[in-house]
């Protein structure tokens, strides 16, 4: 049994990217689907597909690499808030990842979104992860 499914999701992405895999399959949940959409919108992954089956479903993610050097599109993807120590921030205290070049993904009362969207809406939430 996995105690932190978001950390497992991020670790599978990191491991697949460092091994040079083109596609990775991850068990689905609504939170993971939201994070996947954000990663796609921000250009960190090439494509994704939600596969539905009788139980949980899967997320199939095509990883993105630089065409010549084969370096993954994301340099780092790290979990911030975890089950043992939750990290929350209000709208004024939202972190800026790499001075605005990276993305912080938050879980707010209005859904999962990036730090820039949360600042625009003036809402805070739980900081799930940093991506850059």
VMD Tcl script that builds the backbone (N, CA, C; Angstrom):
set m [mol new atoms 396]
animate dup $m
set s [atomselect $m all]
$s set {name element resname resid chain x y z} {
  {N N UNK 1 A 0.838 -1.185 0.000}
  {CA C UNK 1 A 0.000 0.000 0.000}
  {C C UNK 1 A 0.886 1.253 0.000}
  {N N UNK 2 A 0.523 2.205 -0.827}
  {CA C UNK 2 A 1.284 3.445 -0.946}
  {C C UNK 2 A 0.685 4.486 -0.008}
  {N N UNK 3 A 1.505 5.083 0.843}
  {CA C UNK 3 A 0.990 6.069 1.786}
  {C C UNK 3 A 0.924 7.465 1.188}
  {N N UNK 4 A 1.736 7.743 0.159}
  {CA C UNK 4 A 1.727 9.058 -0.473}
  {C C UNK 4 A 1.663 8.884 -1.995}
  {N N UNK 5 A 0.467 8.808 -2.571}
  {CA C UNK 5 A 0.340 8.551 -4.000}
  {C C UNK 5 A 0.900 9.667 -4.890}
  {N N UNK 6 A 0.888 10.915 -4.418}
  {CA C UNK 6 A 1.433 12.021 -5.219}
  {C C UNK 6 A 2.951 11.886 -5.303}
  {N N UNK 7 A 3.598 11.542 -4.204}
  {CA C UNK 7 A 5.049 11.331 -4.210}
  {C C UNK 7 A 5.405 10.160 -5.119}
  {N N UNK 8 A 4.593 9.105 -5.120}
  {CA C UNK 8 A 4.813 7.967 -6.001}
  {C C UNK 8 A 4.700 8.400 -7.464}
  {N N UNK 9 A 3.703 9.215 -7.781}
  {CA C UNK 9 A 3.498 9.745 -9.139}
  {C C UNK 9 A 4.721 10.535 -9.598}
  {N N UNK 10 A 5.199 11.450 -8.753}
  {CA C UNK 10 A 6.352 12.274 -9.102}
  {C C UNK 10 A 7.620 11.430 -9.240}
  {N N UNK 11 A 7.781 10.434 -8.388}
  {CA C UNK 11 A 8.946 9.558 -8.449}
  {C C UNK 11 A 8.939 8.734 -9.728}
  {N N UNK 12 A 7.778 8.262 -10.148}
  {CA C UNK 12 A 7.692 7.506 -11.399}
  {C C UNK 12 A 8.067 8.384 -12.585}
  {N N UNK 13 A 7.637 9.648 -12.563}
  {CA C UNK 13 A 8.014 10.581 -13.632}
  {C C UNK 13 A 9.522 10.823 -13.640}
  {N N UNK 14 A 10.096 11.095 -12.469}
  {CA C UNK 14 A 11.540 11.331 -12.349}
  {C C UNK 14 A 12.341 10.126 -12.834}
  {N N UNK 15 A 11.960 8.935 -12.381}
  {CA C UNK 15 A 12.690 7.721 -12.735}
  {C C UNK 15 A 12.601 7.429 -14.233}
  {N N UNK 16 A 11.411 7.596 -14.808}
  {CA C UNK 16 A 11.245 7.335 -16.241}
  {C C UNK 16 A 12.059 8.330 -17.062}
  {N N UNK 17 A 12.092 9.590 -16.636}
  {CA C UNK 17 A 12.848 10.605 -17.362}
  {C C UNK 17 A 14.348 10.343 -17.258}
  {N N UNK 18 A 14.827 9.961 -16.078}
  {CA C UNK 18 A 16.262 9.714 -15.921}
  {C C UNK 18 A 16.689 8.438 -16.654}
  {N N UNK 19 A 15.760 7.485 -16.837}
  {CA C UNK 19 A 16.077 6.259 -17.571}
  {C C UNK 19 A 15.906 6.445 -19.080}
  {N N UNK 20 A 15.342 7.579 -19.492}
  {CA C UNK 20 A 15.181 7.862 -20.910}
  {C C UNK 20 A 13.981 7.206 -21.562}
  {N N UNK 21 A 12.985 6.801 -20.764}
  {CA C UNK 21 A 11.782 6.181 -21.320}
  {C C UNK 21 A 10.945 7.206 -22.076}
  {N N UNK 22 A 10.240 6.739 -23.091}
  {CA C UNK 22 A 9.364 7.626 -23.860}
  {C C UNK 22 A 7.992 7.763 -23.190}
  {N N UNK 23 A 7.510 6.666 -22.590}
  {CA C UNK 23 A 6.166 6.635 -22.010}
  {C C UNK 23 A 6.231 6.014 -20.619}
  {N N UNK 24 A 5.405 6.529 -19.718}
  {CA C UNK 24 A 5.287 5.957 -18.379}
  {C C UNK 24 A 3.801 5.828 -18.055}
  {N N UNK 25 A 3.421 4.717 -17.411}
  {CA C UNK 25 A 2.035 4.500 -16.990}
  {C C UNK 25 A 1.960 4.588 -15.476}
  {N N UNK 26 A 0.955 5.343 -15.006}
  {CA C UNK 26 A 0.807 5.607 -13.580}
  {C C UNK 26 A -0.651 5.379 -13.192}
  {N N UNK 27 A -0.929 4.751 -12.047}
  {CA C UNK 27 A -2.313 4.611 -11.605}
  {C C UNK 27 A -2.969 5.984 -11.433}
  {N N UNK 28 A -4.228 6.084 -11.845}
  {CA C UNK 28 A -4.902 7.385 -11.905}
  {C C UNK 28 A -5.650 7.728 -10.620}
  {N N UNK 29 A -5.773 9.024 -10.398}
  {CA C UNK 29 A -6.681 9.605 -9.412}
  {C C UNK 29 A -7.012 11.002 -9.924}
  {N N UNK 30 A -8.010 11.624 -9.368}
  {CA C UNK 30 A -8.393 12.956 -9.839}
  {C C UNK 30 A -7.284 13.979 -9.613}
  {N N UNK 31 A -6.590 13.890 -8.494}
  {CA C UNK 31 A -5.485 14.806 -8.196}
  {C C UNK 31 A -4.354 14.620 -9.214}
  {N N UNK 32 A -4.000 13.360 -9.496}
  {CA C UNK 32 A -2.935 13.088 -10.454}
  {C C UNK 32 A -3.324 13.557 -11.856}
  {N N UNK 33 A -4.591 13.415 -12.210}
  {CA C UNK 33 A -5.058 13.889 -13.516}
  {C C UNK 33 A -4.915 15.407 -13.618}
  {N N UNK 34 A -5.241 16.109 -12.556}
  {CA C UNK 34 A -5.108 17.568 -12.546}
  {C C UNK 34 A -3.655 17.995 -12.665}
  {N N UNK 35 A -2.768 17.321 -11.943}
  {CA C UNK 35 A -1.343 17.638 -12.011}
  {C C UNK 35 A -0.817 17.356 -13.419}
  {N N UNK 36 A -1.265 16.263 -14.025}
  {CA C UNK 36 A -0.841 15.913 -15.387}
  {C C UNK 36 A -1.265 16.984 -16.378}
  {N N UNK 37 A -2.489 17.489 -16.252}
  {CA C UNK 37 A -2.965 18.560 -17.146}
  {C C UNK 37 A -2.094 19.809 -17.011}
  {N N UNK 38 A -1.726 20.159 -15.792}
  {CA C UNK 38 A -0.879 21.337 -15.569}
  {C C UNK 38 A 0.506 21.113 -16.185}
  {N N UNK 39 A 1.092 19.926 -15.983}
  {CA C UNK 39 A 2.405 19.641 -16.552}
  {C C UNK 39 A 2.362 19.721 -18.075}
  {N N UNK 40 A 1.262 19.275 -18.677}
  {CA C UNK 40 A 1.112 19.358 -20.133}
  {C C UNK 40 A 0.959 20.811 -20.588}
  {N N UNK 41 A 0.125 21.568 -19.886}
  {CA C UNK 41 A -0.104 22.968 -20.255}
  {C C UNK 41 A 1.168 23.802 -20.147}
  {N N UNK 42 A 2.010 23.496 -19.185}
  {CA C UNK 42 A 3.247 24.251 -18.985}
  {C C UNK 42 A 4.407 23.717 -19.829}
  {N N UNK 43 A 4.191 22.641 -20.579}
  {CA C UNK 43 A 5.198 22.146 -21.512}
  {C C UNK 43 A 6.225 21.202 -20.920}
  {N N UNK 44 A 5.953 20.605 -19.763}
  {CA C UNK 44 A 6.909 19.690 -19.152}
  {C C UNK 44 A 6.766 18.251 -19.652}
  {N N UNK 45 A 5.589 17.909 -20.208}
  {CA C UNK 45 A 5.395 16.592 -20.801}
  {C C UNK 45 A 4.870 16.776 -22.221}
  {N N UNK 46 A 5.090 15.765 -23.060}
  {CA C UNK 46 A 4.732 15.843 -24.470}
  {C C UNK 46 A 3.235 15.637 -24.685}
  {N N UNK 47 A 2.677 14.601 -24.059}
  {CA C UNK 47 A 1.264 14.286 -24.215}
  {C C UNK 47 A 0.830 13.365 -23.078}
  {N N UNK 48 A -0.467 13.171 -22.950}
  {CA C UNK 48 A -0.997 12.260 -21.935}
  {C C UNK 48 A -2.314 11.678 -22.406}
  {N N UNK 49 A -2.672 10.553 -21.820}
  {CA C UNK 49 A -3.955 9.915 -22.122}
  {C C UNK 49 A -4.467 9.256 -20.856}
  {N N UNK 50 A -5.745 9.453 -20.565}
  {CA C UNK 50 A -6.366 8.812 -19.410}
  {C C UNK 50 A -7.023 7.526 -19.883}
  {N N UNK 51 A -6.552 6.393 -19.379}
  {CA C UNK 51 A -7.107 5.094 -19.739}
  {C C UNK 51 A -8.057 4.647 -18.641}
  {N N UNK 52 A -9.293 4.408 -19.007}
  {CA C UNK 52 A -10.301 3.982 -18.030}
  {C C UNK 52 A -10.468 2.472 -18.110}
  {N N UNK 53 A -10.479 1.811 -16.962}
  {CA C UNK 53 A -10.831 0.399 -16.905}
  {C C UNK 53 A -11.818 0.205 -15.757}
  {N N UNK 54 A -12.102 -1.029 -15.406}
  {CA C UNK 54 A -13.164 -1.298 -14.441}
  {C C UNK 54 A -12.875 -0.783 -13.036}
  {N N UNK 55 A -11.621 -0.595 -12.671}
  {CA C UNK 55 A -11.316 -0.153 -11.312}
  {C C UNK 55 A -10.847 1.294 -11.281}
  {N N UNK 56 A -9.558 1.478 -11.261}
  {CA C UNK 56 A -8.973 2.778 -10.976}
  {C C UNK 56 A -8.631 3.573 -12.224}
  {N N UNK 57 A -8.168 2.915 -13.242}
  {CA C UNK 57 A -7.720 3.604 -14.441}
  {C C UNK 57 A -6.233 3.898 -14.383}
  {N N UNK 58 A -5.693 4.307 -15.533}
  {CA C UNK 58 A -4.270 4.600 -15.632}
  {C C UNK 58 A -4.086 5.921 -16.374}
  {N N UNK 59 A -2.944 6.547 -16.122}
  {CA C UNK 59 A -2.540 7.733 -16.869}
  {C C UNK 59 A -1.311 7.330 -17.665}
  {N N UNK 60 A -1.379 7.485 -18.976}
  {CA C UNK 60 A -0.238 7.186 -19.845}
  {C C UNK 60 A 0.367 8.519 -20.255}
  {N N UNK 61 A 1.619 8.749 -19.861}
  {CA C UNK 61 A 2.273 10.039 -20.090}
  {C C UNK 61 A 3.460 9.841 -21.035}
  {N N UNK 62 A 3.486 10.642 -22.122}
  {CA C UNK 62 A 4.624 10.667 -23.039}
  {C C UNK 62 A 5.560 11.776 -22.569}
  {N N UNK 63 A 6.779 11.399 -22.221}
  {CA C UNK 63 A 7.740 12.358 -21.683}
  {C C UNK 63 A 8.374 13.190 -22.793}
  {N N UNK 64 A 8.771 14.389 -22.443}
  {CA C UNK 64 A 9.334 15.328 -23.410}
  {C C UNK 64 A 10.830 15.487 -23.157}
  {N N UNK 65 A 11.607 15.418 -24.246}
  {CA C UNK 65 A 13.057 15.555 -24.165}
  {C C UNK 65 A 13.525 16.598 -25.172}
  {N N UNK 66 A 14.713 17.161 -24.934}
  {CA C UNK 66 A 15.327 18.055 -25.915}
  {C C UNK 66 A 15.717 17.206 -27.128}
  {N N UNK 67 A 15.430 17.677 -28.357}
  {CA C UNK 67 A 15.644 16.829 -29.536}
  {C C UNK 67 A 17.097 16.404 -29.773}
  {N N UNK 68 A 18.064 17.240 -29.455}
  {CA C UNK 68 A 19.462 16.896 -29.735}
  {C C UNK 68 A 20.169 16.267 -28.546}
  {N N UNK 69 A 20.005 16.854 -27.362}
  {CA C UNK 69 A 20.762 16.389 -26.194}
  {C C UNK 69 A 20.048 15.311 -25.391}
  {N N UNK 70 A 18.778 15.065 -25.674}
  {CA C UNK 70 A 17.973 14.050 -24.970}
  {C C UNK 70 A 17.860 14.324 -23.470}
  {N N UNK 71 A 17.881 15.601 -23.089}
  {CA C UNK 71 A 17.713 16.001 -21.694}
  {C C UNK 71 A 16.211 16.167 -21.435}
  {N N UNK 72 A 15.683 15.667 -20.307}
  {CA C UNK 72 A 14.247 15.812 -20.023}
  {C C UNK 72 A 13.829 17.287 -19.952}
  {N N UNK 73 A 12.546 17.554 -20.232}
  {CA C UNK 73 A 12.023 18.921 -20.233}
  {C C UNK 73 A 12.036 19.519 -18.833}
  {N N UNK 74 A 11.914 18.700 -17.804}
  {CA C UNK 74 A 12.006 19.211 -16.436}
  {C C UNK 74 A 13.322 18.784 -15.822}
  {N N UNK 75 A 13.973 19.738 -15.152}
  {CA C UNK 75 A 15.239 19.445 -14.489}
  {C C UNK 75 A 14.982 18.801 -13.133}
  {N N UNK 76 A 13.971 19.319 -12.434}
  {CA C UNK 76 A 13.652 18.813 -11.107}
  {C C UNK 76 A 12.149 18.830 -10.905}
  {N N UNK 77 A 11.652 17.819 -10.244}
  {CA C UNK 77 A 10.241 17.768 -9.863}
  {C C UNK 77 A 10.219 17.178 -8.453}
  {N N UNK 78 A 9.883 18.004 -7.467}
  {CA C UNK 78 A 10.015 17.573 -6.075}
  {C C UNK 78 A 8.747 17.839 -5.276}
  {N N UNK 79 A 8.466 16.918 -4.385}
  {CA C UNK 79 A 7.297 16.998 -3.504}
  {C C UNK 79 A 7.614 17.979 -2.384}
  {N N UNK 80 A 6.669 18.858 -2.054}
  {CA C UNK 80 A 6.869 19.829 -0.979}
  {C C UNK 80 A 6.052 19.409 0.238}
  {N N UNK 81 A 4.735 19.432 0.105}
  {CA C UNK 81 A 3.860 19.023 1.191}
  {C C UNK 81 A 3.766 17.499 1.185}
  {N N UNK 82 A 3.868 16.899 2.338}
  {CA C UNK 82 A 3.797 15.445 2.419}
  {C C UNK 82 A 2.875 15.072 3.577}
  {N N UNK 83 A 2.479 13.806 3.679}
  {CA C UNK 83 A 1.539 13.434 4.744}
  {C C UNK 83 A 2.042 13.740 6.148}
  {N N UNK 84 A 3.347 13.651 6.385}
  {CA C UNK 84 A 3.899 13.908 7.715}
  {C C UNK 84 A 4.062 15.376 8.032}
  {N N UNK 85 A 4.150 16.224 7.008}
  {CA C UNK 85 A 4.355 17.653 7.212}
  {C C UNK 85 A 3.728 18.420 6.059}
  {N N UNK 86 A 2.513 18.864 6.273}
  {CA C UNK 86 A 1.796 19.602 5.227}
  {C C UNK 86 A 2.320 21.036 5.164}
  {N N UNK 87 A 2.419 21.570 3.946}
  {CA C UNK 87 A 2.878 22.954 3.740}
  {C C UNK 87 A 1.738 23.744 3.092}
  {N N UNK 88 A 1.314 24.789 3.763}
  {CA C UNK 88 A 0.252 25.652 3.257}
  {C C UNK 88 A 0.796 27.066 3.103}
  {N N UNK 89 A 0.194 27.821 2.193}
  {CA C UNK 89 A 0.586 29.220 2.009}
  {C C UNK 89 A -0.647 30.010 1.596}
  {N N UNK 90 A -0.765 31.229 2.125}
  {CA C UNK 90 A -1.858 32.078 1.672}
  {C C UNK 90 A -1.411 32.807 0.401}
  {N N UNK 91 A -2.278 33.620 -0.159}
  {CA C UNK 91 A -2.014 34.248 -1.458}
  {C C UNK 91 A -0.771 35.135 -1.427}
  {N N UNK 92 A -0.495 35.800 -0.313}
  {CA C UNK 92 A 0.671 36.686 -0.231}
  {C C UNK 92 A 1.975 35.926 -0.025}
  {N N UNK 93 A 1.911 34.701 0.474}
  {CA C UNK 93 A 3.118 33.938 0.791}
  {C C UNK 93 A 3.426 32.838 -0.226}
  {N N UNK 94 A 2.757 32.838 -1.375}
  {CA C UNK 94 A 2.983 31.783 -2.360}
  {C C UNK 94 A 4.423 31.836 -2.874}
  {N N UNK 95 A 5.078 30.676 -2.988}
  {CA C UNK 95 A 6.482 30.665 -3.406}
  {C C UNK 95 A 6.644 30.955 -4.898}
  {N N UNK 96 A 7.800 31.518 -5.240}
  {CA C UNK 96 A 8.182 31.709 -6.643}
  {C C UNK 96 A 9.332 30.748 -6.910}
  {N N UNK 97 A 9.102 29.786 -7.780}
  {CA C UNK 97 A 10.101 28.765 -8.073}
  {C C UNK 97 A 11.061 29.311 -9.130}
  {N N UNK 98 A 12.350 29.312 -8.830}
  {CA C UNK 98 A 13.397 29.850 -9.705}
  {C C UNK 98 A 13.052 31.246 -10.197}
  {N N UNK 99 A 12.587 32.080 -9.276}
  {CA C UNK 99 A 12.236 33.476 -9.568}
  {C C UNK 99 A 11.208 33.591 -10.692}
  {N N UNK 100 A 10.256 32.655 -10.721}
  {CA C UNK 100 A 9.174 32.707 -11.699}
  {C C UNK 100 A 9.385 31.835 -12.922}
  {N N UNK 101 A 10.560 31.225 -13.082}
  {CA C UNK 101 A 10.808 30.357 -14.231}
  {C C UNK 101 A 10.217 28.964 -14.039}
  {N N UNK 102 A 10.124 28.515 -12.804}
  {CA C UNK 102 A 9.540 27.220 -12.501}
  {C C UNK 102 A 8.078 27.371 -12.104}
  {N N UNK 103 A 7.476 26.262 -11.717}
  {CA C UNK 103 A 6.053 26.243 -11.372}
  {C C UNK 103 A 5.873 25.555 -10.023}
  {N N UNK 104 A 5.068 26.164 -9.159}
  {CA C UNK 104 A 4.623 25.499 -7.938}
  {C C UNK 104 A 3.181 25.072 -8.188}
  {N N UNK 105 A 2.869 23.810 -7.933}
  {CA C UNK 105 A 1.511 23.306 -8.126}
  {C C UNK 105 A 0.841 23.244 -6.765}
  {N N UNK 106 A -0.347 23.860 -6.686}
  {CA C UNK 106 A -1.074 23.959 -5.423}
  {C C UNK 106 A -2.430 23.280 -5.503}
  {N N UNK 107 A -2.875 22.799 -4.365}
  {CA C UNK 107 A -4.240 22.304 -4.229}
  {C C UNK 107 A -5.004 23.354 -3.435}
  {N N UNK 108 A -5.973 24.004 -4.087}
  {CA C UNK 108 A -6.724 25.076 -3.454}
  {C C UNK 108 A -8.185 24.673 -3.307}
  {N N UNK 109 A -8.964 25.561 -2.731}
  {CA C UNK 109 A -10.394 25.302 -2.593}
  {C C UNK 109 A -11.102 25.331 -3.944}
  {N N UNK 110 A -10.458 25.901 -4.963}
  {CA C UNK 110 A -11.039 25.963 -6.299}
  {C C UNK 110 A -10.357 25.006 -7.263}
  {N N UNK 111 A -9.669 23.999 -6.744}
  {CA C UNK 111 A -9.046 22.986 -7.575}
  {C C UNK 111 A -7.531 23.089 -7.579}
  {N N UNK 112 A -6.903 22.212 -8.349}
  {CA C UNK 112 A -5.447 22.186 -8.465}
  {C C UNK 112 A -5.034 23.199 -9.519}
  {N N UNK 113 A -4.050 24.054 -9.177}
  {CA C UNK 113 A -3.609 25.101 -10.097}
  {C C UNK 113 A -2.169 25.488 -9.819}
  {N N UNK 114 A -1.616 26.331 -10.682}
  {CA C UNK 114 A -0.242 26.802 -10.503}
  {C C UNK 114 A -0.225 27.991 -9.546}
  {N N UNK 115 A 0.973 28.353 -9.112}
  {CA C UNK 115 A 1.118 29.483 -8.194}
  {C C UNK 115 A 0.697 30.790 -8.861}
  {N N UNK 116 A 0.949 30.941 -10.139}
  {CA C UNK 116 A 0.582 32.177 -10.850}
  {C C UNK 116 A -0.925 32.344 -10.922}
  {N N UNK 117 A -1.651 31.245 -11.195}
  {CA C UNK 117 A -3.108 31.304 -11.239}
  {C C UNK 117 A -3.681 31.616 -9.858}
  {N N UNK 118 A -3.098 31.025 -8.814}
  {CA C UNK 118 A -3.572 31.263 -7.450}
  {C C UNK 118 A -3.327 32.714 -7.036}
  {N N UNK 119 A -2.181 33.287 -7.438}
  {CA C UNK 119 A -1.917 34.693 -7.142}
  {C C UNK 119 A -2.940 35.591 -7.825}
  {N N UNK 120 A -3.278 35.258 -9.065}
  {CA C UNK 120 A -4.246 36.049 -9.821}
  {C C UNK 120 A -5.628 36.005 -9.162}
  {N N UNK 121 A -6.011 34.825 -8.646}
  {CA C UNK 121 A -7.302 34.663 -7.970}
  {C C UNK 121 A -7.246 35.067 -6.496}
  {N N UNK 122 A -6.040 35.374 -6.005}
  {CA C UNK 122 A -5.821 35.768 -4.605}
  {C C UNK 122 A -6.297 34.706 -3.614}
  {N N UNK 123 A -5.926 33.452 -3.886}
  {CA C UNK 123 A -6.239 32.363 -2.958}
  {C C UNK 123 A -4.969 31.576 -2.662}
  {N N UNK 124 A -4.939 30.951 -1.528}
  {CA C UNK 124 A -3.813 30.115 -1.118}
  {C C UNK 124 A -4.225 28.666 -1.087}
  {N N UNK 125 A -3.332 27.817 -0.608}
  {CA C UNK 125 A -3.647 26.401 -0.512}
  {C C UNK 125 A -2.440 25.589 -0.119}
  {N N UNK 126 A -2.552 24.284 -0.329}
  {CA C UNK 126 A -1.468 23.359 -0.006}
  {C C UNK 126 A -0.504 23.284 -1.180}
  {N N UNK 127 A 0.779 23.460 -0.914}
  {CA C UNK 127 A 1.800 23.422 -1.958}
  {C C UNK 127 A 2.164 21.951 -2.200}
  {N N UNK 128 A 1.754 21.422 -3.351}
  {CA C UNK 128 A 1.995 20.003 -3.645}
  {C C UNK 128 A 3.422 19.744 -4.104}
  {N N UNK 129 A 3.892 20.493 -5.107}
  {CA C UNK 129 A 5.223 20.223 -5.643}
  {C C UNK 129 A 5.777 21.426 -6.398}
  {N N UNK 130 A 7.096 21.370 -6.614}
  {CA C UNK 130 A 7.797 22.354 -7.437}
  {C C UNK 130 A 8.293 21.645 -8.690}
  {N N UNK 131 A 8.175 22.316 -9.839}
  {CA C UNK 131 A 8.667 21.765 -11.098}
  {C C UNK 131 A 9.481 22.847 -11.787}
  {N N UNK 132 A 10.681 22.486 -12.230}
  {CA C UNK 132 A 11.490 23.384 -13.044}
  {C C UNK 132 A 12.471 22.598 -13.878}
}
mol reanalyze $m
mol bondsrecalc $m
mol representation Tube
mol addrep $m
